[in-house]
Amino acid sequence: MIGALSLSGEINSALSLFKEKSNEFNKMQMNWAFFFLIIGNSRLSRYEEAKSYLSRLLHKRKQFTTPQEKFCFFQSIGFICYITGKFGATARWAERALQQAHLCRLIFAEILAIDLLGYANVRIGEISRGLSLLREAIRLAEQIGQAGTVDALRVSLTIYYARYRWSPLKSIKLLNKMFKRLKVEDNYSRANLLIEIAEVYKNSGNLQKSYEILSEVAVLIYSHQNYRQEALLNLKFSYLNWLKDKPREALAILISTKRILNEEVDKILILEVLGLEFQILRHLGEVQACNQILTKLLLLTRKTQDYLNRRIINRIENKKNSWRIGEDLLGDLRDDVDPQNALKKIFETGFYYLIPEVLKLDRSKGYIVLDMQLNSITILKFGEVLHLANAITPMTRKLLLLLSDHKLKTKEDLIKDIWGYNYNPLVHDPIIYNHFSRLRKKFGKFRSVISISENGYFLSSNYTVKHNMNLSLMNENSMNYREEVNSDSNISLYQNNDLPTIESDRSKYVNELGTNPDGLNHRQIQILKWLLRNDYVDIQKHQYLFKVSPITATRDLSGLQKMGLVKRIGRARATKYSKLY
């Protein structure tokens, strides 16, 4: 009962029960009670109380003769080593505890030892082995029906997978699923999961959502006074401020966080605080302070043997890392010094918050970056990143490039410069309105990038449009044609840039066919351009090129046929449309 209360965070109830019943305990029961009280007090940052129970175990260590007694002793030492950041020592003591657990044939003891050994292996960089050990602990806990232990282990395993193996999108789904399964009274696990969920949203570039979740978990943490979680929470808030280009605010939070940390037992948190402080001071040009912090980082990293911090130190010192590729998804990405490779991995994994760093963009300024992937758009400002793959059409691209000078564009300007029509309010106002409405909806929280007034549309002066960057990752195989944009931003559906413009196409059809295509929509004009270089187009190709429904594609093509601009070949699904000559 003391063990269940201690592990669930109800340490005061566990202590009351211990004081009430301790006179009735035999030697083995007393050892187990000490062990659980060490864990329970440590989890709630009551280190002096935990040390007092550990000292009582140490005082009796020469009397331990049975495997069960030795297990409690070894496991307690290993746990304290873990709390104080001595992960190499943790692994050694956990191995010894596991040997004793095997000897006494106590499955619950095996679970505890394997669990601790798994955590230690993750922290020293043996991530695959660590995750495998945690899965084995879950299997054993399920075998003996320990539901509470299974839930706690699954929380830890899910957090580690989110941290090292999964993309942000997958992590968000599975972490939220795990959070819903937790008991309301399990405040410790709920707080840990919420902090990790906030971290994943940050990784995806959604800093606003991350901040909202951290604000929610702050209430939970402050009400239960766990200062380690409070320090971790402050660290996350500080990092968000750093990403939002608020270095002074971030630094102030770090300074206040250092005051509540215990140098003896909070080495890992201190390392994280010092690492972020180093980044901020380097950004502010504080060279001397940076050198002092780097010295502390090196010293503490050697003491803890923490894999993550050793990897970060190597990155700071421009040393090549020797870790196995694939163990740590984000770590591998951060180590990649080739910007183009790094961007490719970012798009594959969804760690969009790194884009400003890779492109060396000023976080205080806004950017709209087109075609880092084919037909993609990326909007960035103050650390917030929205990346939309396959989100823009040729017309959308041309529209954004036209607005990139930040000057007001009237409806007449837009219709003439983009669609090539003579402006007709009855015909073209719905087209313009729908196009901008869809675009602003896609932009979500960045919808204010495009401003609307009674006189027309303009792009916010806070954003710079970038296109055809040297780091552009154009995937030529992702479509049947490659879209090129020449120096004057004249969009073409062809592989050559010397093709006629819309106006010259219009003249060609007027001159050769005696037909004035002023009634054509922009898709129909582009299809006529397509047919100048291709034999035919069908419904499926039209859908693919313009991302429209079968009904819209059929209406466009049959409309061209009725105007006498194309001829129809075949019937039903085999129907194709070709040029007349």
Residue pairs with C-beta under 8 A, 6 or more apart in sequence:
1 17
2 14
2 17
2 18
2 32
2 33
2 36
2 37
3 32
3 36
4 148
5 11
5 13
5 14
5 17
5 40
6 14
6 36
6 37
6 39
6 40
6 41
7 36
7 39
7 40
7 148
7 149
7 152
8 148
8 185
8 186
9 40
9 43
9 44
9 186
9 187
9 188
9 224
11 37
11 40
11 41
11 43
11 44
11 46
14 36
14 37
14 40
15 37
18 33
18 37
22 30
22 33
25 33
27 63
27 69
28 66
28 68
28 69
31 57
31 60
31 64
31 68
31 69
31 72
31 73
32 72
34 53
34 54
34 56
34 57
34 72
34 76
35 57
35 72
35 75
35 76
37 49
37 50
37 53
38 50
38 53
38 54
38 57
38 76
38 79
38 80
39 50
39 79
41 47
41 49
41 50
41 53
42 50
42 79
42 80
42 83
43 188
43 226
44 188
44 224
44 226
45 226
45 227
45 228
47 83
47 262
47 264
47 265
50 80
50 83
51 80
54 76
54 77
54 80
57 72
57 73
57 76
61 73
63 69
64 70
64 73
66 104
67 100
67 101
67 103
67 104
68 100
68 104
68 106
68 109
70 96
70 100
71 97
71 100
71 101
71 104
71 106
71 109
71 113
74 93
74 94
74 96
74 97
74 100
75 93
75 94
75 97
75 109
75 112
75 113
75 116
77 93
78 89
78 90
78 92
78 93
78 94
78 96
78 97
78 116
78 120
79 90
79 116
81 87
81 89
81 90
81 93
82 90
82 116
82 119
82 120
82 123
83 265
84 264
84 265
84 267
85 265
85 266
85 267
85 268
85 271
85 303
85 304
85 306
86 303
86 304
86 305
87 120
87 123
87 124
87 304
87 305
87 306
88 120
88 124
88 305
90 116
90 119
90 120
90 123
91 117
91 120
91 121
91 124
94 113
94 116
94 117
94 120
95 117
97 109
97 112
97 113
97 116
98 110
98 113
98 114
98 117
100 109
101 109
101 110
101 112
101 113
102 110
107 140
107 143
107 144
108 144
108 146
108 149
110 140
111 137
111 140
111 141
111 146
111 149
114 133
114 134
114 136
114 137
114 140
115 133
115 134
115 137
115 153
115 156
117 133
118 129
118 130
118 131
118 132
118 133
118 134
118 136
118 137
119 130
119 134
119 156
120 130
121 127
121 129
121 130
121 133
122 130
122 131
122 160
122 164
122 307
123 130
123 305
123 306
123 307
123 308
124 305
124 306
124 307
125 307
125 310
125 311
125 323
125 327
127 160
127 164
127 307
127 327
127 328
128 327
130 160
131 157
131 160
131 161
131 165
134 153
134 156
134 157
134 160
135 157
137 153
138 150
138 153
138 154
138 157
141 149
141 150
141 153
142 150
151 181
151 182
151 183
151 186
151 189
152 189
154 178
155 178
155 182
155 189
155 192
155 193
158 174
158 175
158 178
158 193
159 175
159 192
159 193
159 196
161 171
161 174
162 171
162 174
162 175
162 196
162 200
163 196
163 199
163 330
164 327
164 328
164 329
164 330
164 331
165 329
166 174
166 329
167 329
167 349
167 350
167 351
168 200
168 201
168 203
168 204
168 349
168 350
168 351
168 352
169 204
169 350
171 196
171 200
172 197
172 200
172 201
172 204
175 193
175 196
175 197
175 200
176 197
178 193
179 190
179 193
179 194
179 197
182 189
182 190
182 193
184 190
187 220
187 224
188 224
188 226
188 229
190 220
191 217
191 220
191 221
191 224
191 226
191 229
192 229
194 213
194 214
194 216
194 217
194 220
195 214
195 217
195 229
195 232
195 233
195 236
197 213
198 209
198 210
198 211
198 213
198 214
198 217
198 236
199 210
199 236
201 207
201 209
201 210
201 213
202 210
202 236
202 239
202 240
202 243
202 353
203 330
203 350
203 351
203 352
203 353
204 350
204 351
204 352
204 353
204 385
205 352
205 353
205 355
205 383
205 384
205 385
205 386
205 387
206 384
206 385
207 240
207 243
207 244
207 353
207 382
207 383
207 384
208 384
208 445
210 236
210 240
211 237
211 240
214 233
214 236
214 237
214 240
217 233
218 233
221 229
221 230
221 233
222 230
227 260
228 266
228 269
230 260
231 257
231 260
231 261
231 266
231 269
231 273
232 269
234 253
234 254
234 256
234 257
235 254
235 257
235 269
235 272
235 273
235 276
237 253
238 250
238 251
238 253
238 254
238 257
238 276
239 250
239 276
240 383
241 247
241 249
241 250
241 253
242 250
242 276
242 279
242 280
243 353
243 363
243 382
243 383
244 363
244 382
244 383
244 384
245 362
245 363
245 364
245 382
245 383
247 280
247 283
247 284
250 276
250 280
251 277
251 280
251 281
254 273
254 276
254 277
254 280
257 273
258 270
258 273
261 269
261 270
261 273
263 270
267 300
267 303
267 304
268 304
268 306
268 309
270 300
271 297
271 300
271 301
271 304
271 306
271 309
272 309
274 293
274 296
274 297
274 300
275 297
275 309
275 312
277 293
278 290
278 293
278 294
278 297
278 316
281 289
281 290
281 293
282 290
294 316
297 309
297 313
297 316
298 313
300 309
301 309
301 310
301 313
307 323
308 328
308 331
311 321
311 323
311 328
311 331
311 335
314 320
314 321
315 321
315 334
315 335
321 331
321 335
323 331
325 332
326 332
329 349
330 349
330 351
332 345
333 342
333 345
333 346
333 349
333 351
333 354
334 354
336 342
336 345
339 358
339 359
339 471
340 471
340 473
342 354
342 358
343 355
343 358
343 359
343 372
343 471
343 473
344 473
345 351
346 352
346 354
346 355
346 358
347 372
347 373
347 376
347 387
347 389
347 473
352 378
352 385
352 386
352 387
353 383
353 385
355 361
355 378
355 380
355 385
355 387
356 363
356 380
356 383
356 385
358 471
359 369
359 469
359 471
361 367
361 380
363 380
363 381
363 382
363 383
364 382
365 381
365 462
365 464
366 379
366 380
366 381
366 449
366 460
366 462
366 463
366 464
367 378
367 379
367 380
367 381
367 463
367 464
367 465
367 466
368 377
368 378
368 379
368 400
368 404
368 449
368 459
368 463
368 464
368 465
368 466
369 377
369 378
369 379
369 380
369 465
369 466
369 467
369 469
370 376
370 377
370 378
370 392
370 397
370 400
370 401
370 465
370 466
370 467
371 397
371 467
371 468
371 472
371 474
371 485
372 378
372 469
372 471
372 472
372 473
373 389
373 390
373 473
373 474
373 475
374 390
374 474
374 475
374 478
374 479
374 483
375 389
375 390
375 391
375 392
375 393
375 483
376 387
376 388
376 389
376 390
376 391
376 392
377 387
377 388
377 391
377 392
377 396
377 400
378 385
378 386
378 387
378 388
379 385
379 386
379 443
379 446
379 449
379 463
380 386
381 446
381 462
381 463
384 445
384 446
386 443
386 444
386 445
386 446
388 442
391 442
392 400
393 546
393 547
394 483
394 491
394 493
394 526
395 418
395 419
395 435
395 491
395 522
396 435
396 439
397 467
397 485
397 491
398 418
398 489
398 491
399 414
399 418
399 435
399 439
400 459
400 465
401 465
401 467
401 489
402 409
402 414
402 417
402 418
402 489
403 409
403 450
403 457
403 458
403 459
403 465
404 459
404 464
404 465
406 458
406 459
406 460
406 461
407 458
408 453
408 455
408 456
408 457
408 458
409 417
409 456
409 457
409 458
410 455
410 456
411 423
411 425
411 428
411 429
411 432
411 456
412 423
413 456
414 432
414 456
414 457
415 421
415 422
415 423
415 428
415 432
416 422
416 423
418 522
419 428
419 431
419 502
419 521
419 522
419 525
420 501
420 502
420 503
420 506
420 522
420 525
421 427
421 428
421 518
422 518
431 521
431 522
436 450
436 452
436 457
439 450
440 447
440 450
441 447
443 449
443 450
448 460
449 459
449 460
449 463
450 457
450 458
450 459
450 460
451 457
451 458
451 459
451 460
459 465
467 485
467 489
468 485
474 482
476 482
479 544
480 544
481 493
481 494
481 495
482 495
483 491
483 492
483 493
484 492
484 494
484 495
484 496
484 497
485 491
485 492
486 492
486 497
490 497
490 501
492 499
492 529
493 526
493 529
493 530
493 545
494 529
494 530
494 533
499 529
499 532
499 533
500 508
500 529
500 532
502 525
502 529
505 525
505 528
505 529
505 532
506 517
506 525
509 515
509 517
509 528
509 565
510 516
510 517
512 581
513 564
513 565
513 580
515 563
515 564
515 565
517 524
517 525
517 528
517 563
517 565
519 563
520 528
520 559
520 560
520 563
521 556
523 542
523 546
523 548
523 556
524 556
524 559
524 560
524 565
526 545
526 546
527 537
527 542
527 556
527 557
527 560
527 566
528 560
528 565
528 566
530 537
530 545
531 537
531 566
531 577
531 578
531 579
532 579
535 578
536 569
536 576
536 577
536 578
537 557
537 576
537 577
537 578
538 575
538 576
538 577
539 550
539 553
539 554
539 557
539 575
542 548
542 553
542 556
542 557
543 549
543 550
543 553
546 552
546 553
548 556
557 566
557 577
558 568
560 566
560 577
561 567
561 568
561 577
564 580
565 580
566 577
566 578
566 579
566 580
567 577
567 578
567 579
567 580
568 575
568 576
568 577
569 575
569 576
569 577
569 578
570 576
